[in-house]
Amino acid sequence: MNEQPVILIVDDDFTARQTAEMLLLQEGYALHFAASGPEALQRLPEETRT
């Protein structure tokens, strides 16, 4: 099984999120973004929120 690695990038600075995106997309990662801790927690799968 060759699942694409997934990274959740959490940063309140838009430019920092953009920079991380540019660097990691070329490495083949699936990226998700959040601008705050609460937003990041909402993006996590239910089974990891314990």
C-alpha distance matrix in Angstrom:
0.0 3.8 6.0 9.6 11.7 14.6 18.1 21.1 24.3 27.4 30.7 34.0 34.8 33.6 34.1 31.9 29.0 29.6 29.6 26.3 24.8 26.2 24.9 21.3 20.6 21.2 18.5 15.8 15.6 15.9 19.3 21.3 25.0 27.7 31.3 32.1 31.0 31.6 29.7 26.7 26.9 26.9 23.7 21.8 20.0 22.5 20.9 21.2 24.9 26.5
3.8 0.0 3.8 6.5 9.0 12.2 15.6 18.9 21.7 25.1 28.2 31.5 32.0 30.7 30.9 28.8 26.0 26.3 26.2 23.0 21.4 22.6 21.3 17.8 17.0 17.4 14.8 12.0 12.2 12.9 16.4 18.9 22.5 25.5 29.0 30.2 29.4 30.3 28.2 25.1 25.8 25.9 22.4 20.9 19.7 22.7 21.5 21.2 24.8 26.8
6.0 3.8 0.0 3.8 6.2 8.8 12.5 15.5 18.5 21.8 25.0 28.2 28.9 27.6 28.1 26.1 23.1 23.6 23.9 20.6 18.9 20.6 19.6 15.9 15.1 16.3 13.9 10.8 10.0 9.9 13.2 15.4 19.0 22.0 25.5 26.6 25.8 26.6 24.4 21.5 22.2 22.2 18.7 17.3 16.1 19.3 18.4 18.1 21.5 23.8
9.6 6.5 3.8 0.0 3.8 6.4 9.8 13.0 15.6 19.2 22.1 25.3 25.7 24.3 24.6 22.6 19.7 20.0 20.2 17.0 15.2 16.8 15.9 12.2 11.3 12.8 10.5 7.3 6.2 6.4 10.0 12.6 16.2 19.4 22.8 24.2 23.9 24.9 22.5 19.6 20.9 21.0 17.3 16.4 16.1 19.6 19.2 18.4 21.4 24.1
11.7 9.0 6.2 3.8 0.0 3.8 6.7 10.3 12.8 16.3 19.3 22.7 23.2 22.3 22.6 20.2 17.5 18.4 18.3 14.9 13.8 15.8 14.4 10.6 10.9 12.7 10.0 7.8 5.3 6.1 8.6 11.1 14.3 17.2 20.5 21.6 21.0 22.5 20.4 17.1 18.5 19.2 15.6 14.4 14.6 18.2 17.7 16.1 19.1 21.7
14.6 12.2 8.8 6.4 3.8 0.0 3.8 6.8 9.7 13.0 16.2 19.5 20.3 19.4 20.2 17.9 14.9 16.2 16.7 13.2 12.0 14.8 14.0 10.3 10.6 13.3 11.4 9.3 5.8 4.6 5.8 7.5 10.8 13.5 17.0 18.1 17.6 18.8 16.6 13.5 15.0 15.6 12.0 11.1 11.9 15.7 15.7 14.0 16.5 19.5
18.1 15.6 12.5 9.8 6.7 3.8 0.0 3.8 6.2 9.6 12.7 16.0 16.9 16.4 17.1 14.5 11.8 13.6 13.9 10.3 9.9 13.1 12.2 8.9 10.2 13.2 11.5 10.6 6.8 6.3 5.1 6.2 8.4 10.9 14.0 15.1 14.7 16.5 14.5 11.2 13.3 14.5 11.2 10.7 12.7 16.2 16.6 14.1 16.0 19.0
21.1 18.9 15.5 13.0 10.3 6.8 3.8 0.0 3.8 6.4 9.8 13.0 14.4 14.2 15.6 13.2 10.3 12.8 13.8 10.5 10.4 14.0 13.8 11.1 12.4 15.7 14.7 13.8 10.1 8.7 6.0 4.7 5.6 7.4 10.5 11.4 11.1 12.9 10.8 7.6 10.1 11.3 8.3 8.5 11.3 14.7 15.6 13.0 14.1 17.3
24.3 21.7 18.5 15.6 12.8 9.7 6.2 3.8 0.0 3.8 6.5 9.9 10.9 10.9 12.1 9.5 6.8 9.9 10.7 7.7 8.5 12.1 12.0 10.3 12.0 15.3 14.7 14.7 11.4 10.6 7.2 6.2 4.9 6.3 8.4 9.8 10.4 12.9 10.9 8.2 11.5 13.0 10.6 11.5 14.7 17.8 19.0 16.1 16.7 19.8
27.4 25.1 21.8 19.2 16.3 13.0 9.6 6.4 3.8 0.0 3.8 6.9 9.0 10.0 11.9 9.4 7.5 11.2 12.3 10.1 11.3 14.8 14.9 13.8 15.6 18.8 18.4 18.5 15.2 14.1 10.6 8.6 6.0 4.8 5.6 6.3 7.1 10.0 8.6 6.5 9.9 11.8 10.5 11.7 15.3 17.8 19.3 16.3 16.0 19.0
30.7 28.2 25.0 22.1 19.3 16.2 12.7 9.8 6.5 3.8 0.0 3.8 5.4 7.3 9.2 6.9 6.3 10.0 11.0 9.9 11.6 14.6 15.1 14.8 16.7 19.7 19.8 20.4 17.4 16.7 13.1 11.3 8.1 6.6 5.1 6.4 8.5 11.5 10.4 9.4 12.9 14.6 13.7 15.2 19.0 21.3 22.9 19.9 19.3 22.1
34.0 31.5 28.2 25.3 22.7 19.5 16.0 13.0 9.9 6.9 3.8 0.0 3.8 6.3 9.0 8.1 8.0 11.2 12.8 12.6 14.0 16.7 17.8 17.9 19.4 22.4 23.0 23.5 20.6 19.6 15.8 13.7 10.0 7.7 4.4 5.9 9.0 11.4 10.5 10.9 14.1 15.4 15.2 17.3 21.0 23.0 25.0 22.2 21.1 23.9
34.8 32.0 28.9 25.7 23.2 20.3 16.9 14.4 10.9 9.0 5.4 3.8 0.0 3.8 5.5 5.3 6.5 8.8 10.1 11.0 12.5 14.6 15.9 16.7 18.2 20.9 21.9 22.8 20.4 19.8 16.1 14.7 11.2 10.0 7.2 9.6 12.7 15.1 13.8 14.0 17.5 18.5 17.8 20.0 23.6 26.0 27.9 25.1 24.3 27.2
33.6 30.7 27.6 24.3 22.3 19.4 16.4 14.2 10.9 10.0 7.3 6.3 3.8 0.0 3.8 5.4 5.1 6.2 8.7 10.0 10.5 12.4 14.5 15.4 16.2 18.9 20.4 21.0 18.9 18.0 14.5 13.2 9.9 9.7 7.8 11.1 14.5 16.4 14.2 14.5 18.2 18.7 17.5 20.0 23.5 26.1 28.2 25.7 25.2 28.4
34.1 30.9 28.1 24.6 22.6 20.2 17.1 15.6 12.1 11.9 9.2 9.0 5.5 3.8 0.0 3.8 5.4 5.0 6.1 8.6 9.7 10.6 12.4 14.2 15.3 17.3 19.1 20.3 18.8 18.6 15.3 15.0 12.2 12.7 11.1 14.2 17.3 19.6 17.6 17.3 21.1 21.8 20.3 22.5 25.9 28.7 30.6 27.9 27.7 30.8
31.9 28.8 26.1 22.6 20.2 17.9 14.5 13.2 9.5 9.4 6.9 8.1 5.3 5.4 3.8 0.0 3.8 5.4 5.1 6.2 8.5 10.0 10.8 12.2 14.1 16.2 17.2 18.7 16.8 17.0 13.7 13.6 10.9 11.5 10.3 12.9 15.3 18.2 16.4 15.5 19.2 20.4 18.8 20.5 23.9 26.8 28.3 25.3 25.3 28.3
29.0 26.0 23.1 19.7 17.5 14.9 11.8 10.3 6.8 7.5 6.3 8.0 6.5 5.1 5.4 3.8 0.0 3.8 5.5 5.2 6.1 8.7 10.1 10.5 11.8 14.6 15.6 16.3 14.1 13.7 10.3 9.9 7.4 8.6 8.5 11.5 13.9 16.4 14.0 13.0 16.8 17.6 15.6 17.5 20.8 23.8 25.4 22.8 22.9 26.2
29.6 26.3 23.6 20.0 18.4 16.2 13.6 12.8 9.9 11.2 10.0 11.2 8.8 6.2 5.0 5.4 3.8 0.0 3.8 5.5 5.0 6.2 8.7 10.0 10.4 12.8 14.7 15.6 14.2 14.0 11.0 11.5 9.6 11.6 11.5 15.0 17.6 19.7 17.1 16.3 20.0 20.4 18.2 20.3 23.2 26.5 28.1 25.7 26.1 29.4
29.6 26.2 23.9 20.2 18.3 16.7 13.9 13.8 10.7 12.3 11.0 12.8 10.1 8.7 6.1 5.1 5.5 3.8 0.0 3.8 5.4 5.2 6.4 8.7 10.1 11.7 13.3 15.0 14.0 14.8 12.3 13.4 12.0 14.0 13.9 16.9 19.1 21.7 19.5 18.1 21.8 22.7 20.4 21.9 24.9 28.2 29.4 26.7 27.4 30.5
26.3 23.0 20.6 17.0 14.9 13.2 10.3 10.5 7.7 10.1 9.9 12.6 11.0 10.0 8.6 6.2 5.2 5.5 3.8 0.0 3.8 5.5 5.2 6.0 8.3 10.4 11.0 12.6 11.0 11.9 9.4 10.9 10.0 12.3 13.0 15.6 17.2 19.9 17.7 15.8 19.2 20.4 17.8 18.9 21.8 25.1 26.1 23.4 24.3 27.3
24.8 21.4 18.9 15.2 13.8 12.0 9.9 10.4 8.5 11.3 11.6 14.0 12.5 10.5 9.7 8.5 6.1 5.0 5.4 3.8 0.0 3.8 5.5 5.3 5.7 8.6 10.0 10.7 9.3 9.6 7.2 9.1 9.0 12.1 13.4 16.4 18.2 20.4 17.6 15.9 19.4 19.9 16.9 18.4 20.9 24.5 25.7 23.3 24.4 27.7
26.2 22.6 20.6 16.8 15.8 14.8 13.1 14.0 12.1 14.8 14.6 16.7 14.6 12.4 10.6 10.0 8.7 6.2 5.2 5.5 3.8 0.0 3.8 5.8 5.7 6.9 9.3 10.8 10.8 11.9 10.4 12.8 12.7 15.7 16.7 19.8 21.8 24.0 21.3 19.7 23.2 23.7 20.7 22.1 24.5 28.1 29.2 26.9 28.1 31.3
24.9 21.3 19.6 15.9 14.4 14.0 12.2 13.8 12.0 14.9 15.1 17.8 15.9 14.5 12.4 10.8 10.1 8.7 6.4 5.2 5.5 3.8 0.0 3.8 5.9 6.1 7.2 9.8 9.8 11.9 10.9 13.7 14.0 16.9 18.0 20.6 22.0 24.7 22.3 20.1 23.4 24.4 21.4 22.2 24.5 28.1 28.7 26.2 27.7 30.7
21.3 17.8 15.9 12.2 10.6 10.3 8.9 11.1 10.3 13.8 14.8 17.9 16.7 15.4 14.2 12.2 10.5 10.0 8.7 6.0 5.3 5.8 3.8 0.0 3.8 5.4 5.1 6.8 6.1 8.4 7.9 11.1 12.3 15.5 17.3 19.7 20.7 23.0 20.6 18.1 21.1 22.0 18.7 19.2 21.3 24.9 25.4 23.0 24.8 27.8
20.6 17.0 15.1 11.3 10.9 10.6 10.2 12.4 12.0 15.6 16.7 19.4 18.2 16.2 15.3 14.1 11.8 10.4 10.1 8.3 5.7 5.7 5.9 3.8 0.0 3.8 5.3 5.3 5.6 7.2 7.4 10.9 12.6 16.2 18.3 21.0 22.3 24.2 21.3 19.1 22.1 22.4 18.9 19.8 21.5 25.2 26.0 24.1 25.9 29.1
21.2 17.4 16.3 12.8 12.7 13.3 13.2 15.7 15.3 18.8 19.7 22.4 20.9 18.9 17.3 16.2 14.6 12.8 11.7 10.4 8.6 6.9 6.1 5.4 3.8 0.0 3.8 5.5 7.7 10.2 11.1 14.6 16.3 19.8 21.7 24.5 25.7 27.7 25.0 22.7 25.7 26.1 22.6 23.2 24.8 28.6 29.0 27.1 29.2 32.2
18.5 14.8 13.9 10.5 10.0 11.4 11.5 14.7 14.7 18.4 19.8 23.0 21.9 20.4 19.1 17.2 15.6 14.7 13.3 11.0 10.0 9.3 7.2 5.1 5.3 3.8 0.0 3.8 5.9 9.4 10.8 14.5 16.5 19.9 22.2 24.4 25.1 27.3 24.8 22.1 24.7 25.5 21.9 21.9 23.3 27.0 27.0 25.0 27.4 30.1
15.8 12.0 10.8 7.3 7.8 9.3 10.6 13.8 14.7 18.5 20.4 23.5 22.8 21.0 20.3 18.7 16.3 15.6 15.0 12.6 10.7 10.8 9.8 6.8 5.3 5.5 3.8 0.0 3.8 6.7 9.2 13.0 15.6 19.2 22.0 24.2 24.7 26.5 23.8 21.1 23.5 23.8 20.1 20.2 21.0 24.8 24.9 23.3 25.8 28.7
15.6 12.2 10.0 6.2 5.3 5.8 6.8 10.1 11.4 15.2 17.4 20.6 20.4 18.9 18.8 16.8 14.1 14.2 14.0 11.0 9.3 10.8 9.8 6.1 5.6 7.7 5.9 3.8 0.0 3.8 6.0 9.7 12.5 15.9 18.9 20.8 21.1 22.8 20.2 17.5 19.7 20.2 16.5 16.5 17.5 21.3 21.5 19.7 22.1 25.1
15.9 12.9 9.9 6.4 6.1 4.6 6.3 8.7 10.6 14.1 16.7 19.6 19.8 18.0 18.6 17.0 13.7 14.0 14.8 11.9 9.6 11.9 11.9 8.4 7.2 10.2 9.4 6.7 3.8 0.0 3.8 6.9 10.3 13.8 17.1 19.1 19.5 20.6 17.8 15.3 17.5 17.4 13.6 14.0 14.9 18.7 19.4 18.0 20.2 23.4
19.3 16.4 13.2 10.0 8.6 5.8 5.1 6.0 7.2 10.6 13.1 15.8 16.1 14.5 15.3 13.7 10.3 11.0 12.3 9.4 7.2 10.4 10.9 7.9 7.4 11.1 10.8 9.2 6.0 3.8 0.0 3.8 6.7 10.3 13.4 15.6 16.3 17.6 14.7 12.4 15.1 15.1 11.5 12.5 14.3 18.1 19.2 17.4 18.9 22.4
21.3 18.9 15.4 12.6 11.1 7.5 6.2 4.7 6.2 8.6 11.3 13.7 14.7 13.2 15.0 13.6 9.9 11.5 13.4 10.9 9.1 12.8 13.7 11.1 10.9 14.6 14.5 13.0 9.7 6.9 3.8 0.0 3.8 7.1 10.5 12.5 13.3 14.2 11.1 9.1 11.9 11.6 8.2 9.9 12.2 15.6 17.4 15.6 16.5 20.1
25.0 22.5 19.0 16.2 14.3 10.8 8.4 5.6 4.9 6.0 8.1 10.0 11.2 9.9 12.2 10.9 7.4 9.6 12.0 10.0 9.0 12.7 14.0 12.3 12.6 16.3 16.5 15.6 12.5 10.3 6.7 3.8 0.0 3.8 6.9 9.3 10.8 12.0 8.9 7.5 11.1 11.1 8.5 10.9 13.9 16.9 19.0 16.9 17.0 20.6
27.7 25.5 22.0 19.4 17.2 13.5 10.9 7.4 6.3 4.8 6.6 7.7 10.0 9.7 12.7 11.5 8.6 11.6 14.0 12.3 12.1 15.7 16.9 15.5 16.2 19.8 19.9 19.2 15.9 13.8 10.3 7.1 3.8 0.0 3.8 5.7 7.5 8.6 5.6 5.1 8.9 9.1 7.9 10.5 14.0 16.4 18.7 16.4 15.7 19.2
31.3 29.0 25.5 22.8 20.5 17.0 14.0 10.5 8.4 5.6 5.1 4.4 7.2 7.8 11.1 10.3 8.5 11.5 13.9 13.0 13.4 16.7 18.0 17.3 18.3 21.7 22.2 22.0 18.9 17.1 13.4 10.5 6.9 3.8 0.0 3.8 7.2 8.7 6.6 7.4 10.8 11.4 11.1 13.7 17.3 19.3 21.7 19.2 18.1 21.3
32.1 30.2 26.6 24.2 21.6 18.1 15.1 11.4 9.8 6.3 6.4 5.9 9.6 11.1 14.2 12.9 11.5 15.0 16.9 15.6 16.4 19.8 20.6 19.7 21.0 24.5 24.4 24.2 20.8 19.1 15.6 12.5 9.3 5.7 3.8 0.0 3.8 5.6 5.2 6.2 8.7 10.1 10.8 12.8 16.5 17.9 20.1 17.5 15.8 18.7
31.0 29.4 25.8 23.9 21.0 17.6 14.7 11.1 10.4 7.1 8.5 9.0 12.7 14.5 17.3 15.3 13.9 17.6 19.1 17.2 18.2 21.8 22.0 20.7 22.3 25.7 25.1 24.7 21.1 19.5 16.3 13.3 10.8 7.5 7.2 3.8 0.0 3.8 5.4 5.0 6.3 8.8 10.0 10.9 14.5 15.6 17.4 14.6 12.7 15.2
31.6 30.3 26.6 24.9 22.5 18.8 16.5 12.9 12.9 10.0 11.5 11.4 15.1 16.4 19.6 18.2 16.4 19.7 21.7 19.9 20.4 24.0 24.7 23.0 24.2 27.7 27.3 26.5 22.8 20.6 17.6 14.2 12.0 8.6 8.7 5.6 3.8 0.0 3.8 5.4 5.1 6.4 8.9 10.3 13.5 13.9 16.4 14.2 11.7 14.4
29.7 28.2 24.4 22.5 20.4 16.6 14.5 10.8 10.9 8.6 10.4 10.5 13.8 14.2 17.6 16.4 14.0 17.1 19.5 17.7 17.6 21.3 22.3 20.6 21.3 25.0 24.8 23.8 20.2 17.8 14.7 11.1 8.9 5.6 6.6 5.2 5.4 3.8 0.0 3.8 5.5 5.2 6.6 9.1 12.4 13.6 16.4 14.6 12.7 16.0
26.7 25.1 21.5 19.6 17.1 13.5 11.2 7.6 8.2 6.5 9.4 10.9 14.0 14.5 17.3 15.5 13.0 16.3 18.1 15.8 15.9 19.7 20.1 18.1 19.1 22.7 22.1 21.1 17.5 15.3 12.4 9.1 7.5 5.1 7.4 6.2 5.0 5.4 3.8 0.0 3.8 5.4 5.2 6.6 10.4 12.1 14.3 11.9 10.8 14.1
26.9 25.8 22.2 20.9 18.5 15.0 13.3 10.1 11.5 9.9 12.9 14.1 17.5 18.2 21.1 19.2 16.8 20.0 21.8 19.2 19.4 23.2 23.4 21.1 22.1 25.7 24.7 23.5 19.7 17.5 15.1 11.9 11.1 8.9 10.8 8.7 6.3 5.1 5.5 3.8 0.0 3.8 5.4 5.3 8.6 9.3 11.5 9.3 7.4 10.7
26.9 25.9 22.2 21.0 19.2 15.6 14.5 11.3 13.0 11.8 14.6 15.4 18.5 18.7 21.8 20.4 17.6 20.4 22.7 20.4 19.9 23.7 24.4 22.0 22.4 26.1 25.5 23.8 20.2 17.4 15.1 11.6 11.1 9.1 11.4 10.1 8.8 6.4 5.2 5.4 3.8 0.0 3.8 5.6 8.0 8.6 11.8 10.7 9.0 12.5
23.7 22.4 18.7 17.3 15.6 12.0 11.2 8.3 10.6 10.5 13.7 15.2 17.8 17.5 20.3 18.8 15.6 18.2 20.4 17.8 16.9 20.7 21.4 18.7 18.9 22.6 21.9 20.1 16.5 13.6 11.5 8.2 8.5 7.9 11.1 10.8 10.0 8.9 6.6 5.2 5.4 3.8 0.0 3.8 6.5 8.8 11.5 10.3 9.9 13.7
21.8 20.9 17.3 16.4 14.4 11.1 10.7 8.5 11.5 11.7 15.2 17.3 20.0 20.0 22.5 20.5 17.5 20.3 21.9 18.9 18.4 22.1 22.2 19.2 19.8 23.2 21.9 20.2 16.5 14.0 12.5 9.9 10.9 10.5 13.7 12.8 10.9 10.3 9.1 6.6 5.3 5.6 3.8 0.0 3.8 6.3 8.2 6.6 6.9 10.6
20.0 19.7 16.1 16.1 14.6 11.9 12.7 11.3 14.7 15.3 19.0 21.0 23.6 23.5 25.9 23.9 20.8 23.2 24.9 21.8 20.9 24.5 24.5 21.3 21.5 24.8 23.3 21.0 17.5 14.9 14.3 12.2 13.9 14.0 17.3 16.5 14.5 13.5 12.4 10.4 8.6 8.0 6.5 3.8 0.0 3.8 5.6 5.7 7.0 10.3
22.5 22.7 19.3 19.6 18.2 15.7 16.2 14.7 17.8 17.8 21.3 23.0 26.0 26.1 28.7 26.8 23.8 26.5 28.2 25.1 24.5 28.1 28.1 24.9 25.2 28.6 27.0 24.8 21.3 18.7 18.1 15.6 16.9 16.4 19.3 17.9 15.6 13.9 13.6 12.1 9.3 8.6 8.8 6.3 3.8 0.0 3.8 5.5 5.6 8.2
20.9 21.5 18.4 19.2 17.7 15.7 16.6 15.6 19.0 19.3 22.9 25.0 27.9 28.2 30.6 28.3 25.4 28.1 29.4 26.1 25.7 29.2 28.7 25.4 26.0 29.0 27.0 24.9 21.5 19.4 19.2 17.4 19.0 18.7 21.7 20.1 17.4 16.4 16.4 14.3 11.5 11.8 11.5 8.2 5.6 3.8 0.0 3.8 5.7 6.9
21.2 21.2 18.1 18.4 16.1 14.0 14.1 13.0 16.1 16.3 19.9 22.2 25.1 25.7 27.9 25.3 22.8 25.7 26.7 23.4 23.3 26.9 26.2 23.0 24.1 27.1 25.0 23.3 19.7 18.0 17.4 15.6 16.9 16.4 19.2 17.5 14.6 14.2 14.6 11.9 9.3 10.7 10.3 6.6 5.7 5.5 3.8 0.0 3.8 5.8
24.9 24.8 21.5 21.4 19.1 16.5 16.0 14.1 16.7 16.0 19.3 21.1 24.3 25.2 27.7 25.3 22.9 26.1 27.4 24.3 24.4 28.1 27.7 24.8 25.9 29.2 27.4 25.8 22.1 20.2 18.9 16.5 17.0 15.7 18.1 15.8 12.7 11.7 12.7 10.8 7.4 9.0 9.9 6.9 7.0 5.6 5.7 3.8 0.0 3.8
26.5 26.8 23.8 24.1 21.7 19.5 19.0 17.3 19.8 19.0 22.1 23.9 27.2 28.4 30.8 28.3 26.2 29.4 30.5 27.3 27.7 31.3 30.7 27.8 29.1 32.2 30.1 28.7 25.1 23.4 22.4 20.1 20.6 19.2 21.3 18.7 15.2 14.4 16.0 14.1 10.7 12.5 13.7 10.6 10.3 8.2 6.9 5.8 3.8 0.0
